[in-house]
Amino acid sequence: TMPAKKRQFFNRNTIGEDLIAGLVLGIQSIPDGLANGLLALINPIHGLYGYMMGTFSGAFFTSSTFMSVQATSAMALVVASVPQITAGPDPNTPLFTLAILTGVFMLVVGLLKLGSLVRFVPNAVMTGFVNAVAVLIILGQLDDFTGYSSTGANRIVRTLDLLQNLDQVHLPTLMIGIFTIILILTLEKTSLKSLGMVVSIVVASLVVPLLGMEEIVLVRDVATIPNSLPRPILPSLAMIPGLIIPALSLTFVGLMQGAGITQSVPEPDGSYPDASGDFVGQGVANVVSGLFQGTAVGGSLSATSLVVSAGARTRLANISAGLVMALAIVVFGRFVGAIAMPVLAGLLIVVGFRTLKPRQMSMVWKTGMVQQAVMTLTFLAALFIPLQYLSLIHIS
């Protein structure tokens, strides 16, 4: 990993800039964290806990100064494919155990200096995988977005079921979802910029009680939202054997996404971080997240780009972002439950469309039939095969 003397946690001349960048990322991460928990089919608060603990602890151990370690959409979809979590009698214990086990695997990969291996994953595979994840994010929100509970073995089948039952769509729910998307796209073009997303979540959720839309489902209707910080919980050793495959999948997905940050976001001095050192940092963040009731986390390119564009200069930016989230949970935790579910669904649909990479797909398509076939097969497989198993196919 990077020598400790190069890990600058703060600079007296840039403290103000770092605190502002941390405030922006921290506020932005609150609705994102809740939405990520929703995407993973878990209590949304555990998504927020993962964002909080991952961002805070990862800042101390990654080789990269700016990497924000948060729960990513691709990792959330892997979690959503784990039956012990989504269909078991006690979803929380396997969720926390999975995050810790993922952290241990990441630590091993980092300590063995295997960061250079990520360059051997074909671009066609990653392009097909990322775009399939984007489609799954969008399709996975249609129930909360429309108010219709579809049925089917996978998201494709459930989407077809929805299309066959459009007469059962709950119009007030659909209107709030569409209103949220319009607000996000509009306010982000104003001086609010990235904070426009946060304002959109608040405004759209306030519209629900103001218009008397009592039938619209709120976060508190589907999950218990405490207004306190999480207490540490030990993992279940008995559950580890059954969670090895999804933990390996999360390790692969998380480290691949993190490697994209390592290779594209330079240090303040212009050099690039050490990939293996970033693996170690992400591993520590997962262990801490799992111990404090959070979901699995990894390097987030969108969060990293946000904190850098907001003026981050040192690690203090990510550290303060974690503290902002903690303060928000303690002070405003009881208001989180008032967020409308179609509002979070609208947010995730925006995220899904922004995750699509049509330009990369076009570039891969131009490279020849073999790359076309690899990308297409990866894309289709990701739509129909649970991601925890598909990731292992990539590894092999």
Backbone torsions as a table, in degrees:
resi	resn	phi	psi	omega
1	THR	NA	168.7	-179.5
2	MET	-63.9	136.6	178.2
3	PRO	-54.7	145.6	-175.4
4	ALA	-60.8	-33.0	-176.8
5	LYS	-64.6	-19.0	179.5
6	LYS	-92.2	-4.6	179.9
7	ARG	-88.4	94.5	-178.3
8	GLN	-90.5	112.0	-176.1
9	PHE	-83.5	-27.5	174.3
10	PHE	-161.9	159.5	177.1
11	ASN	-132.6	127.0	-176.2
12	ARG	-55.8	-29.8	-177.8
13	ASN	-79.6	-14.9	-175.2
14	THR	-123.2	11.6	-178.0
15	ILE	-56.6	-44.3	-179.5
16	GLY	-59.7	-45.1	179.9
17	GLU	-63.8	-41.4	-179.8
18	ASP	-66.2	-39.7	-179.7
19	LEU	-66.9	-38.2	177.7
20	ILE	-65.8	-44.5	178.5
21	ALA	-61.8	-40.4	178.2
22	GLY	-65.9	-36.8	177.8
23	LEU	-64.0	-44.3	179.5
24	VAL	-61.5	-49.4	-178.7
25	LEU	-65.4	-40.8	-178.2
26	GLY	-62.7	-46.1	179.5
27	ILE	-66.1	-43.7	179.9
28	GLN	-61.5	-34.4	-173.7
29	SER	-74.7	-17.5	-177.6
30	ILE	-64.6	-57.0	176.3
31	PRO	-66.1	-33.1	178.3
32	ASP	-62.3	-44.4	-179.3
33	GLY	-63.0	-43.7	177.9
34	LEU	-63.6	-42.7	179.3
35	ALA	-64.6	-36.7	179.4
36	ASN	-66.0	-39.0	175.8
37	GLY	-62.7	-39.9	176.6
38	LEU	-61.8	-42.2	179.5
39	LEU	-63.5	-34.6	-179.4
40	ALA	-82.2	0.0	-179.9
41	LEU	64.0	36.6	177.6
42	ILE	-124.1	175.2	173.8
43	ASN	-58.2	122.9	-176.3
44	PRO	-54.2	-27.2	-177.9
45	ILE	-64.1	-29.2	179.7
46	HIS	-73.4	-26.1	171.8
47	GLY	-67.5	-42.0	178.3
48	LEU	-67.6	-39.7	176.4
49	TYR	-60.1	-40.2	178.4
50	GLY	-62.9	-43.1	176.8
51	TYR	-60.0	-46.8	-176.0
52	MET	-64.1	-53.1	-176.3
53	MET	-72.5	-35.6	179.7
54	GLY	-66.4	-45.7	-179.7
55	THR	-64.1	-43.6	-176.6
56	PHE	-69.0	-52.9	-175.3
57	SER	-74.1	-35.1	179.9
58	GLY	-62.3	-30.1	-178.4
59	ALA	-62.5	-25.4	-177.5
60	PHE	-85.4	-19.3	-168.8
61	PHE	-123.3	-16.7	179.9
62	THR	-70.1	151.7	173.5
63	SER	-67.8	-36.0	179.5
64	SER	-73.5	136.1	177.2
65	THR	-70.6	-33.6	-169.9
66	PHE	-105.9	-9.7	-175.2
67	MET	-58.2	124.7	174.4
68	SER	-98.0	117.9	-177.1
69	VAL	-95.2	107.1	-178.1
70	GLN	-138.0	168.7	176.6
71	ALA	-71.0	125.7	-178.3
72	THR	-98.7	162.6	-177.9
73	SER	-62.4	-42.2	-179.9
74	ALA	-63.2	-41.4	178.8
75	MET	-67.4	-35.4	177.9
76	ALA	-62.7	-38.5	179.8
77	LEU	-69.0	-33.0	174.4
78	VAL	-64.2	-45.7	178.3
79	VAL	-59.0	-40.1	-179.1
80	ALA	-66.5	-15.3	-180.0
81	SER	-96.9	4.8	-178.8
82	VAL	-93.6	111.2	-174.8
83	PRO	-63.7	-31.0	179.5
84	GLN	-60.7	-26.3	-177.8
85	ILE	-93.0	-45.1	-173.5
86	THR	-86.5	-21.5	-176.6
87	ALA	-126.4	0.2	-177.9
88	GLY	-82.1	163.8	180.0
89	PRO	-69.1	-27.8	179.7
90	ASP	-129.5	90.3	-175.2
91	PRO	-71.4	-24.9	-172.2
92	ASN	-70.8	-46.5	-177.5
93	THR	-59.5	-48.6	177.1
94	PRO	-65.4	-30.4	178.8
95	LEU	-63.3	-47.7	-178.4
96	PHE	-70.2	-39.2	178.3
97	THR	-63.3	-39.7	179.2
98	LEU	-63.0	-42.2	179.3
99	ALA	-62.5	-43.2	-179.3
100	ILE	-66.5	-44.0	179.4
101	LEU	-62.7	-40.5	175.5
102	THR	-60.0	-42.3	177.9
103	GLY	-61.4	-40.2	179.0
104	VAL	-63.4	-43.8	178.9
105	PHE	-62.5	-42.5	179.1
106	MET	-63.1	-41.0	178.1
107	LEU	-60.7	-43.9	179.8
108	VAL	-60.7	-47.0	179.4
109	VAL	-59.9	-41.8	-179.0
110	GLY	-70.3	-43.9	-178.8
111	LEU	-67.6	-26.7	176.5
112	LEU	-84.1	3.5	177.5
113	LYS	59.1	46.2	-177.5
114	LEU	-99.1	17.6	-177.8
115	GLY	-59.8	-28.7	-177.0
116	SER	-72.1	-13.8	-176.2
117	LEU	-69.0	-22.9	-175.9
118	VAL	-63.3	-23.7	-177.8
119	ARG	-71.2	-11.3	-178.8
120	PHE	-88.3	-5.5	176.6
121	VAL	-77.9	122.1	-176.3
122	PRO	-59.0	143.2	179.1
123	ASN	-63.2	-33.8	179.7
124	ALA	-63.6	-37.1	179.2
125	VAL	-66.3	-48.7	-177.8
126	MET	-66.2	-36.6	179.4
127	THR	-65.4	-45.4	177.8
128	GLY	-63.3	-40.0	-178.8
129	PHE	-66.4	-47.9	-177.3
130	VAL	-62.8	-42.3	-179.3
131	ASN	-70.5	-33.1	175.2
132	ALA	-66.8	-40.1	176.5
133	VAL	-58.8	-42.1	179.2
134	ALA	-60.4	-43.8	179.1
135	VAL	-64.2	-41.7	-179.9
136	LEU	-65.6	-35.5	176.5
137	ILE	-60.6	-46.7	-178.2
138	ILE	-64.7	-50.6	-176.9
139	LEU	-64.9	-33.0	-177.9
140	GLY	-68.3	-14.1	-178.2
141	GLN	-99.5	-2.6	-172.2
142	LEU	-65.4	-31.6	178.7
143	ASP	-63.5	-51.6	-179.9
144	ASP	-69.6	-27.1	-178.1
145	PHE	-75.8	-31.2	-175.8
146	THR	-108.9	-14.9	-177.5
147	GLY	78.6	9.2	178.1
148	TYR	-107.6	127.9	180.0
149	SER	-89.7	98.9	-178.4
150	SER	-78.5	163.9	178.5
151	THR	-128.4	153.4	179.7
152	GLY	152.9	165.0	-174.9
153	ALA	-75.3	-25.7	-179.9
154	ASN	-149.3	179.2	-174.7
155	ARG	-66.6	-30.5	178.6
156	ILE	-66.3	-48.1	-179.2
157	VAL	-64.4	-40.0	179.9
158	ARG	-67.0	-33.2	176.7
159	THR	-67.6	-39.8	176.9
160	LEU	-64.3	-37.0	177.2
161	ASP	-63.1	-40.8	177.5
162	LEU	-62.2	-45.1	-178.4
163	LEU	-62.6	-27.2	179.1
164	GLN	-84.6	-8.2	-177.4
165	ASN	-131.5	42.4	-178.8
166	LEU	-63.5	-22.2	179.1
167	ASP	-70.0	-13.9	-179.9
168	GLN	-98.0	4.0	177.1
169	VAL	-65.6	136.3	179.2
170	HIS	-85.8	106.5	-171.1
171	LEU	-60.5	-43.3	177.5
172	PRO	-59.1	-40.0	177.6
173	THR	-63.3	-46.1	179.0
174	LEU	-61.0	-40.6	-179.3
175	MET	-64.3	-41.0	178.6
176	ILE	-66.0	-39.0	178.2
177	GLY	-63.1	-46.4	178.7
178	ILE	-64.8	-41.1	178.1
179	PHE	-59.2	-39.5	178.4
180	THR	-62.1	-46.4	-179.6
181	ILE	-61.5	-44.9	179.2
182	ILE	-61.3	-42.7	178.5
183	LEU	-60.7	-46.8	-178.6
184	ILE	-59.2	-49.9	-177.5
185	LEU	-65.5	-30.4	-179.2
186	THR	-80.0	-49.9	-174.4
187	LEU	-69.3	-28.3	178.5
188	GLU	-68.0	-17.5	178.5
189	LYS	-88.9	-5.2	178.4
190	THR	-92.2	-172.4	178.7
191	SER	-65.9	-14.5	177.1
192	LEU	-67.4	-31.8	-178.9
193	LYS	51.7	-122.6	-174.7
194	SER	-64.8	-26.9	178.7
195	LEU	-71.6	-12.0	177.3
196	GLY	-59.8	-29.9	178.1
197	MET	-66.2	-42.5	179.0
198	VAL	-63.9	-46.3	179.4
199	VAL	-61.4	-38.8	179.5
200	SER	-61.6	-42.3	179.7
201	ILE	-62.0	-43.4	-178.7
202	VAL	-66.6	-49.8	-176.6
203	VAL	-63.1	-47.0	-178.0
204	ALA	-63.7	-36.9	178.9
205	SER	-70.8	-32.8	178.2
206	LEU	-69.6	-29.2	-179.7
207	VAL	-62.6	-33.6	-176.3
208	VAL	-58.1	-55.8	178.7
209	PRO	-71.2	-30.7	-179.3
210	LEU	-64.0	-33.9	179.6
211	LEU	-96.2	6.6	177.2
212	GLY	68.4	30.6	-179.1
213	MET	-85.8	65.8	-174.3
214	GLU	-68.1	-18.8	-177.7
215	GLU	-81.5	-9.8	178.8
216	ILE	-75.3	133.9	-176.3
217	VAL	-74.1	133.9	176.7
218	LEU	-106.6	166.0	179.7
219	VAL	-58.0	-40.6	-177.9
220	ARG	-68.1	-15.4	177.7
221	ASP	-77.1	-20.9	-176.1
222	VAL	-116.7	-9.8	-178.0
223	ALA	-155.0	149.9	175.5
224	THR	-85.7	123.9	-177.7
225	ILE	-112.5	103.4	178.0
226	PRO	-77.2	156.3	176.9
227	ASN	-108.9	45.7	179.9
228	SER	-142.8	161.0	178.9
229	LEU	-75.4	150.7	-176.4
230	PRO	-72.6	144.0	174.0
231	ARG	-91.2	150.1	-179.0
232	PRO	-65.8	139.3	178.5
233	ILE	-130.7	132.7	-179.3
234	LEU	-78.1	149.2	179.6
235	PRO	-73.7	166.7	176.1
236	SER	-97.5	113.0	-179.6
237	LEU	-64.9	-30.9	-178.5
238	ALA	-66.8	-24.5	-177.0
239	MET	-86.9	-13.1	-173.3
240	ILE	-56.8	-48.0	-178.4
241	PRO	-55.2	-40.6	-178.8
242	GLY	-75.2	-9.9	-177.7
243	LEU	-108.9	4.7	-177.1
244	ILE	-64.1	-45.4	-178.1
245	ILE	-63.0	-51.9	178.0
246	PRO	-63.4	-31.0	178.3
247	ALA	-66.8	-40.5	176.5
248	LEU	-64.6	-39.4	178.5
249	SER	-63.9	-44.6	178.4
250	LEU	-63.7	-37.4	178.1
251	THR	-61.6	-46.4	-179.8
252	PHE	-62.6	-50.7	-177.4
253	VAL	-63.5	-47.1	-178.5
254	GLY	-61.9	-45.0	-177.5
255	LEU	-71.5	-33.6	177.0
256	MET	-65.0	-42.7	178.9
257	GLN	-68.4	-39.3	177.8
258	GLY	-64.0	-36.2	179.5
259	ALA	-63.7	-30.9	176.7
260	GLY	-62.6	-34.5	176.4
261	ILE	-71.5	-45.1	-179.2
262	THR	-56.0	-38.1	-175.3
263	GLN	-86.9	-11.2	-173.5
264	SER	-122.2	-16.3	-178.7
265	VAL	-113.2	103.9	-176.7
266	PRO	-74.2	163.8	176.4
267	GLU	-75.4	168.2	178.1
268	PRO	-56.2	-28.8	-179.4
269	ASP	-89.4	4.1	177.6
270	GLY	94.1	-11.9	178.2
271	SER	-79.5	172.4	179.0
272	TYR	-112.1	145.0	-176.8
273	PRO	-66.4	168.3	176.8
274	ASP	-88.8	124.6	-176.1
275	ALA	-61.5	-41.5	-179.7
276	SER	-64.7	-37.8	176.9
277	GLY	-64.2	-36.6	176.6
278	ASP	-68.8	-33.6	176.1
279	PHE	-61.5	-42.9	179.5
280	VAL	-60.8	-46.1	-179.3
281	GLY	-61.3	-41.1	178.1
282	GLN	-67.9	-33.2	177.2
283	GLY	-64.7	-46.8	177.7
284	VAL	-60.1	-43.1	-179.2
285	ALA	-61.0	-37.6	178.3
286	ASN	-68.0	-41.8	178.3
287	VAL	-61.5	-45.6	179.4
288	VAL	-64.9	-42.7	179.5
289	SER	-59.8	-47.2	-180.0
290	GLY	-63.7	-40.0	179.2
291	LEU	-64.0	-31.1	-178.4
292	PHE	-108.4	38.1	168.5
293	GLN	64.8	31.4	177.4
294	GLY	-107.4	164.2	177.9
295	THR	-84.1	174.7	-179.8
296	ALA	-65.7	145.0	-175.3
297	VAL	-131.0	166.0	177.6
298	GLY	-161.4	173.5	179.1
299	GLY	-61.5	125.7	-178.7
300	SER	-106.3	116.3	-179.0
301	LEU	-66.8	-38.6	-178.8
302	SER	-66.8	-42.9	179.1
303	ALA	-67.8	-39.7	178.5
304	THR	-63.5	-43.9	178.9
305	SER	-63.2	-37.8	-179.8
306	LEU	-65.0	-46.8	-176.3
307	VAL	-68.7	-33.2	176.9
308	VAL	-68.8	-46.0	-179.2
309	SER	-67.4	-22.8	179.3
310	ALA	-82.0	-3.0	173.6
311	GLY	109.2	16.3	179.9
312	ALA	-60.8	140.3	178.2
313	ARG	-123.2	-27.7	-179.9
314	THR	-139.7	-176.1	179.4
315	ARG	-67.4	-16.2	-179.7
316	LEU	-58.2	-28.8	-179.1
317	ALA	-60.8	-50.4	179.6
318	ASN	-70.0	-35.4	177.2
319	ILE	-61.1	-46.7	-179.4
320	SER	-69.0	-30.2	176.7
321	ALA	-62.4	-41.6	176.7
322	GLY	-62.8	-39.7	179.3
323	LEU	-67.8	-36.0	177.5
324	VAL	-62.8	-43.7	178.0
325	MET	-62.4	-42.3	179.1
326	ALA	-61.4	-43.9	179.3
327	LEU	-63.2	-40.2	-179.5
328	ALA	-65.0	-38.9	180.0
329	ILE	-64.4	-42.9	-177.7
330	VAL	-69.8	-43.8	-174.1
331	VAL	-84.6	-40.9	-173.3
332	PHE	-114.8	13.7	-176.1
333	GLY	-55.0	-37.8	-177.0
334	ARG	-70.1	-18.0	178.7
335	PHE	-84.3	-18.7	-178.7
336	VAL	-61.3	-37.6	-179.0
337	GLY	-64.5	-16.8	-179.0
338	ALA	-84.0	-4.1	177.7
339	ILE	-69.5	133.0	-179.1
340	ALA	-77.4	139.8	-178.1
341	MET	-61.3	-40.6	177.5
342	PRO	-64.9	-21.5	176.3
343	VAL	-68.3	-47.5	176.8
344	LEU	-64.8	-36.2	177.7
345	ALA	-63.3	-41.7	177.4
346	GLY	-62.0	-40.6	177.2
347	LEU	-60.1	-45.7	-178.4
348	LEU	-68.8	-31.8	176.0
349	ILE	-65.0	-40.7	174.7
350	VAL	-60.7	-45.2	178.1
351	VAL	-59.7	-42.3	-179.2
352	GLY	-61.7	-46.2	179.2
353	PHE	-64.4	-34.9	178.7
354	ARG	-75.0	-16.9	177.1
355	THR	-80.5	-23.6	177.8
356	LEU	-59.6	139.1	-178.6
357	LYS	-123.7	69.6	-177.8
358	PRO	-62.6	-33.4	-179.6
359	ARG	-66.2	-41.9	178.2
360	GLN	-65.4	-38.8	177.9
361	MET	-62.4	-40.1	179.3
362	SER	-64.4	-40.5	179.7
363	MET	-65.2	-42.7	178.2
364	VAL	-64.2	-39.5	-177.7
365	TRP	-61.6	-30.5	-177.8
366	LYS	-80.2	-7.5	-174.6
367	THR	-87.9	-7.8	176.2
368	GLY	133.5	170.1	-174.2
369	MET	-67.4	-36.3	-178.6
370	VAL	-63.0	-47.9	178.9
371	GLN	-64.7	-36.4	176.9
372	GLN	-60.9	-45.4	-178.5
373	ALA	-65.8	-42.8	-179.2
374	VAL	-62.4	-46.5	-179.0
375	MET	-64.8	-43.5	-178.1
376	THR	-65.4	-44.6	-179.8
377	LEU	-65.1	-39.8	177.7
378	THR	-63.5	-43.3	-180.0
379	PHE	-60.7	-49.1	-177.8
380	LEU	-67.8	-40.1	179.9
381	ALA	-62.7	-40.0	-179.3
382	ALA	-66.0	-26.9	179.3
383	LEU	-74.7	-26.6	-172.6
384	PHE	-116.7	-22.9	-179.6
385	ILE	-99.9	133.6	176.3
386	PRO	-51.6	133.4	-171.9
387	LEU	-62.2	-25.5	179.6
388	GLN	-64.9	-29.1	177.9
389	TYR	-89.3	-35.3	179.4
390	LEU	-61.9	-38.1	-179.9
391	SER	-62.8	-35.4	178.7
392	LEU	-68.0	-31.6	175.2
393	ILE	-63.2	-40.1	178.2
394	HIS	-63.3	-42.1	-178.1
395	ILE	-63.2	-41.8	-178.8
396	SER	-74.4	NA	NA
